[in-house]
Amino acid sequence: MSPSQPRKFVTPRPGEDWSAIAARALPGEPAEAAAQKLKSWNLHLFARMPSGRILGSDVIFVEPPRAADRSGG
């Protein structure tokens, strides 16, 4: 079994919200669409209260989850 490649991520900078992180992590994409992508790839941040709040220690994934390797070896 080979190790999987980790997903790309960023950590929030002071004062950044979803829009600012999206502009930095997904340049060239429409702002709202980029922010929605990030939110859909980071559902773990919506499991806490208040939902979707970003902390400086958070890991924000900037690419979708990868498919699991089910080849068995």
VOBA-1610 file (N, C-alpha, C; in pm, whole numbers, padded with zeros to 5 digits, always signed):
BEGIN
Met+00084-00117+00000Met+00000+00000+00000Met+00089+00124+00000Ser+00065+00213-00093Ser+00143+00336-00098Ser+00067+00446-00024Pro+00141+00539+00035Pro+00073+00648+00106Pro-00002+00738+00008Ser-00114+00785+00051Ser-00193+00872-00036Ser-00138+01015-00031Gln-00160+01085-00138Gln-00118+01225-00146Gln-00215+01307-00061Pro-00167+01388+00031Pro-00259+01468+00113Pro-00330+01575+00030Arg-00450+01611+00074Arg-00524+01719+00006Arg-00456+01852+00034Lys-00460+01940-00063Lys-00405+02073-00046Lys-00495+02151+00051Phe-00432+02233+00135Phe-00508+02313+00230Phe-00435+02443+00260Val-00506+02534+00319Val-00450+02659+00370Val-00501+02678+00512Thr-00439+02769+00583Thr-00492+02811+00712Thr-00534+02957+00697Pro-00638+02996+00768Pro-00687+03133+00754Pro-00586+03235+00807Arg-00581+03347+00740Arg-00502+03460+00787Arg-00593+03546+00876Pro-00535+03628+00962Pro-00618+03711+01049Pro-00721+03792+00971Gly-00846+03783+01014Gly-00954+03860+00954Gly-01014+03803+00827Glu-00963+03691+00777Glu-01016+03634+00653Glu-01152+03568+00677Asp-01240+03584+00579Asp-01366+03513+00578Asp-01364+03419+00457Trp-01478+03353+00432Trp-01482+03257+00321Trp-01446+03323+00187Ser-01494+03443+00165Ser-01468+03511+00038Ser-01319+03542+00020Ala-01256+03587+00126Ala-01113+03620+00119Ala-01028+03496+00097Ile-01063+03389+00166Ile-00988+03263+00148Ile-01009+03211+00006Ala-01131+03220-00044Ala-01161+03174-00180Ala-01082+03254-00283Ala-01073+03385-00264Ala-00998+03469-00359Ala-00850+03432-00359Arg-00797+03398-00243Arg-00655+03361-00232Arg-00629+03220-00283Ala-00719+03127-00250Ala-00695+02986-00282Ala-00740+02946-00422Leu-00841+03014-00475Leu-00896+02980-00606Leu-00903+03104-00694Pro-00787+03166-00722Pro-00788+03289-00802Pro-00842+03262-00943Gly-00908+03360-00997Gly-00960+03346-01133Gly-01099+03287-01140Glu-01151+03237-01029Glu-01287+03183-01028Glu-01381+03291-00975Pro-01506+03289-01018Pro-01602+03385-00962Pro-01607+03371-00809Ala-01610+03483-00741Ala-01597+03485-00595Ala-01700+03397-00524Glu-01826+03412-00558Glu-01930+03336-00488Glu-01918+03187-00516Ala-01890+03150-00641Ala-01875+03009-00676Ala-01755+02948-00604Ala-01645+03023-00596Ala-01526+02973-00528Ala-01553+02953-00379Ala-01622+03048-00316Ala-01655+03035-00174Ala-01746+02914-00151Gln-01842+02892-00240Gln-01931+02776-00226Gln-01855+02645-00240Lys-01758+02639-00331Lys-01675+02519-00345Lys-01602+02491-00215Leu-01539+02594-00160Leu-01464+02575-00035Leu-01556+02525+00076Lys-01673+02583+00086Lys-01767+02541+00190Lys-01807+02395+00172Ser-01828+02352+00048Ser-01869+02213+00024Ser-01755+02114+00050Trp-01631+02160+00041Trp-01516+02073+00067Trp-01474+02075+00213Asn-01538+02158+00295Asn-01498+02176+00436Asn-01618+02164+00529Leu-01698+02061+00508Leu-01819+02044+00589Leu-01789+02025+00737His-01666+01983+00769His-01630+01967+00910His-01641+02098+00987Leu-01631+02211+00919Leu-01642+02341+00986Leu-01787+02382+01011Phe-01879+02309+00952Phe-02020+02340+00972Phe-02084+02249+01075Ala-02005+02160+01134Ala-02055+02069+01238Ala-02046+02132+01376Arg-01984+02247+01386Arg-01972+02313+01516Arg-02060+02438+01520Met-02071+02492+01637Met-02152+02613+01655Met-02061+02730+01689Pro-02075+02846+01632Pro-02168+02872+01523Pro-02119+02806+01394Ser-02213+02758+01319Ser-02185+02683+01197Ser-02108+02766+01095Gly-01999+02711+01045Gly-01922+02776+00940Gly-01823+02880+00988Arg-01816+02902+01118Arg-01721+03001+01170Arg-01580+02953+01145Ile-01492+03044+01108Ile-01353+03010+01077Ile-01264+03056+01192Leu-01180+02965+01240Leu-01083+02996+01343Leu-00943+02996+01282Gly-00851+03066+01342Gly-00715+03073+01291Gly-00643+02941+01285Ser-00687+02845+01365Ser-00622+02713+01368Ser-00686+02613+01272Asp-00788+02654+01198Asp-00859+02562+01107Asp-00774+02523+00987Val-00802+02405+00939Val-00749+02357+00812Val-00861+02376+00710Ile-00833+02453+00605Ile-00932+02477+00499Ile-00883+02405+00374Phe-00953+02299+00337Phe-00915+02225+00217Phe-00949+02308+00094Val-00857+02313-00002Val-00875+02394-00122Val-00885+02307-00248Glu-00918+02182-00228Glu-00948+02090-00337Glu-01047+01987-00286Pro-01123+01926-00376Pro-01225+01830-00330Pro-01162+01703-00273Pro-01241+01627-00198Pro-01190+01499-00148Pro-01152+01408-00265Arg-01053+01328-00242Arg-01010+01233-00345Arg-01083+01101-00327Ala-01104+01033-00436Ala-01169+00902-00430Ala-01079+00805-00357Ala-01140+00720-00277Ala-01063+00619-00203Ala-01010+00513-00299Asp-00889+00468-00276Asp-00831+00359-00355Asp-00882+00227-00299Arg-00966+00163-00372Arg-01027+00038-00327Arg-00972-00082-00402Ser-00851-00067-00456Ser-00793-00176-00535Ser-00743-00290-00446Gly-00726-00262-00316Gly-00685-00368-00225Gly-00536-00388-00218Gly-00459-00303-00280Gly-00318-00324-00263Gly-00240-00250-00359
//
